Amino acid sequence: MIRVIDGERIEFAKARKSHWDGKECLYAGRAADGSVKLFESDQPGPVITTSAAKLRTFAEAVMSGEFEFI
């Protein structure tokens, strides 16, 4: 899926394990400046911008059980 964010065309992807109807998906894309953009399928308006390193650290923390409520 391609979206235009702040005038830039960014290709977004979602996890293969996302819900089949696309209603429970988190999309991620990389901008030209290297930042990572995230948005939810059911709320496509708000876009979160972060770095690849911060997203990687967060994902590793989730997988290690630091965020058990997730």
N, C-alpha and C positions, 0 to 999 in steps of 0.2 A: 504494500500500500504506500502510495506517495502522498505526502501532505506538504503544503507550503507553510512554513513557520518563519515569521519575521522576514518574509520575502525570499526565503531559501527553500528549494525543493529538497525534501529529505525522504529517503526511503525507510519505511518502518517495517518491522517484522514482529511477529508474536510467536510464542512458544507453540510447538507442535501439540503439546498436551493441553492447550487451552480448550475451553468448552467448545463443542461442535458448532453452536449457533453464534459464536463470536460475542456473546454478551458478558462474558467474564474473562476478558483478556486484558493484558497489559502489553502495550506496544512500545518498542524501543527502536530508536534510530540514532545515527551518528551525524552530527552537523559537520560542515566543512572545517570549523575551528577545532574539531576533535571532541567537543562536548557531546554528552549523551542526552537525548530528549526522550521523555516518557509520557505516555498518556493512557487513560483507561478507555476501553471500548464504549462503556455506557456513559462516560463523561468526556467526550473528545475535546472539549474546549480547553480546560486547564492543561498546560504542558509543564512538566517539571524538567528543569535543566540541571545536570550534574556532570561530574567527570567520570571517566571510565574507571579510574582508581577507586573513587568513592562508591560507585555502584558495585564494583567487584568486592570491596571490603564488606559492604552491606550484605551481599549475596552469600559470602563466606560465613558471616555471622549468623544468618538465617539457617544455613545448612548445618552449622555446628550446634544449633539449639539455643543460641542466645536470645532469640525472640520466640519463645515457646507459644506465645499467644497467637502467633501467625500460623 
